[in-house]
Amino acid sequence: MEPADHDTPQDGATSSSSQRTTDEDSLLLIKAVEEGNVDRIQQLLDRGADVNVCEDIGGWTPLHNAVEHGRVDIVDLLLRHGADPHRRKKNGATPFIIAGLPGDVRLLQRFLSEGADVNECDNNGFTAFMEAAENGRVEALRFLFDKGANVNLRRETTEDKKRMKKGGATALMSAAEKGHTEALSVLLNDMGAEVDARDNMGRNALIRTLLKSDSKNVEEIIRLLLHHRADANARGEGGKTPLMAAVERKHKGLVEMLLSQEGINIDDRDNEGRTALRFAVELKEKEIVQLLCAKGASTTCGDLLGIARRNYDISIMAILRHYEANDQSVPPAGDWLPHSSRWGKALKSLHRVHRPMIGKLKIFLENEFKIASTSEGGIYLGFYDNREAAVKVFREDSTRARNEIACLQGYRGDSHFVTFYGRETNDTCLYVCMSLCEWTLEEFLGGHRVEPVEKGEDKFSRNVLLSVFEAVQRLHLQGFAHQDLQPSNILIDDKKAIRLADFDQSVRYMGDPRAVKKDLEALGRLVLYVVMKGGIPFETLVAQNNEKTAEMSPDEETKDLICCLFSPGENVMNCLKNLLGHPFFWSWENRYRALRDVGNESDIKTQRNESEILKRLNSRTPEPSRSFYQWTSKIDQNVMKHMNEKTTFSYENTVGDLLRFIRNMGEHITDNNSKKVKKRIGDPSCYFQETFPDLVIFVYKKLRDTKYRKHFPQTP
């Protein structure tokens, strides 16, 4: 006979198969309990299904499900097979707490006998007593109260939710909100529930019911709460009182009931300054308006007549006039003055006109207040949170609007971008609100507002383009490409600061350099446009090729900057970062300082022609087209003579010697015996820039990739 152990591997496989069967049966057990199939439950338990198995999402066990469905028989069966009566779901609810939902006293009694605490609660602070109240289970409420349930226990929730003022509600509040009149009556009359207990937001059952409940018997609930002296002046969301909430429900009976309460504050205002009467006027509730006015409501709480007039409600206007409401439809301008000078007149008009608020936004889509047209809806003046604003209007589902907001949100507080205030939606429109600027770059240049060039130095162009370059660079670092860089999308505020705007065509470039290259090409044309002070229309520059655009440059720095933008090489993403250190952005003083510092290199001072720096600078004789060709003949001869007298050598027509000359002049020009020289040439930074306008860019290109770039001004 063969040894019996040769079947061992097959026995292992059978064991594994048996385990899978048990796991499957455990999951089937949950389903069988949900279906209430007692025979199937028994069968699965007999086959070894895990009686305490729980599903993944909420952590429900078969026992939890049986309790929720009120199946006492299945609960008994599961407990006999070892179900844990204290097992908690993921939200912390035990079978005993869940038993409050169906309110079957037999279930509640069974779990108490298994050791449940009558006041045990889940993670949100719900007890079985609270669940019974929320579901109107009066018999369960009486049973639990007799067993020691705390009728005034407030829901203890998580610390995070407490910080948001969540939680704190009582069983009384739940019964009231759900419209369970009998349960509410039992809680108040038989159990001494506190009628004015407050949740963590300070709301009592009265205001919670009026603001939240959609129960048909809300009038009976409110009467019961008021009969037990609930505070009729409690506050809810937005500072609303029960009276305001009753008006909003358009329920005259509730309004009458509240007005009959002793100490009712009829003229209380919510957080936006509205009273119950104003709510009634806005809602065109004539009978409630009449009732409130007759009870002494103040008619000075805002422009009530103006609201009624705009609603074309003549009958309410008549009531208000009878009770001496003032007509404030054309308010005086008062002392309010606009911040913007360009848009001041229109802003004053908008400030005076009445418009319904859209969240924090006041806007009027009329041509008088229009700033510019767009492809989707236009840009209008507005007030956002009482600040003067430019408001871009989109369709609510606009992809461009999402692009705009995504970009703007990332640059709040960045001085190179328009400031994003916020957004509002109303009637299929999306309003993107941002800081108001005075001009576009196109308007500014067209209006001859450009500051004069100082001694030939174009500081305006340098400052404008430096701001634009920094803004676009930051945009690229955040993974966006602008895609619509043009003069009309570059704004200038009242302090003449440059602000990049209009991001509705922006895209995430996702590592593809083509979108960034498009921005760089547009910047190349913007450089020439700004340097030429708008003398060449931007559309003309866009229509011509890159080579022709670069050739139109008025100086070497501009030309080289444009060429670098048109041909950024492989390192596209760092192009703008590198170009922020380009000589175009150096002041003339910094250009002069850089030339002096390079000329102070020991290899230049000692004329060590085999050194790296002189090999680069003196690689060949400068072309005749260069301004520094035969440079010694272009220096003022009196100056040249003076400088030669201070040396034991003769200057040669090399770039290295020109830099040495500039360095030496800088060292001696403040000497007493050099006063005539200084008087003759004036400011040396201007003199050398004007005499040798292409020298700086030549030196920069020769040395920018070497250790000698340390002499160049630091990138901003």
Buried (B, 14 or more C-beta within 10 A) or exposed (E): EEEEEEEEEEEEEEEEEEEEEBEEBBBBBBBBBBEBBBEBBBBBBEEEBBBBBBBEEEBBBBBBBBBBBBBBEBBBBBBEBEBBBEBBBBEBBBBBBBBBBBBBBEBBBBBBEBEBBBBBBBBBBBBBBBBBBBBBBBEBBBBBBEBEBBBEBBBBBEEEBEEEEBBBBBBBBBBBBBBBBEBBBBBBEEBEBBBBBBBBBEBBBBBBBBBBBEBEEBBBBBBBBBEBEBBBBBBBBEBBBBBBBBBBBBBBEBBEBBBEBEEBEBBBBBEEEBBBBBBBBBBBBBEBBBBBBEBEBBBBBBBBBBBBBBBEBEEBBEBBBEBEBEEBBEEEEEEEEBEBEBBEEBBBBBBEBBBEEBBBBBBBBEEEBBBEEBEBBBBBBBBBEEBBBBBBBBEEEBEBBEBBBBBBEBBEEBEBBBBBBBBBBBEEBBBBBBBBBBBBBBBBBEEEEBEEEEEEBBBBBBBBBBBBBBBBBBBBEEEBBBBBBBBBBBBBBBEBEBBBBBBBBBBBBEEEBEBBBBBBBBBBBBBBBBBBBBEBEBEEBEEEEBEEBBEBBEBBBBBBBBBBBBBBEEEBBBBBBBBBBBBBBBEBBBBBBBBBBBBBBEBBBEBBEEBEBBBBBBEEEBEEEBBBBEBBEBBEEEBBEBBBEEEEEEBEBBBBBBBBBBBBBBBBBEEEEBEEBBEEBEBBBBBBBBBBBBBBBBBBEBBBEEEBEEBBBEEE
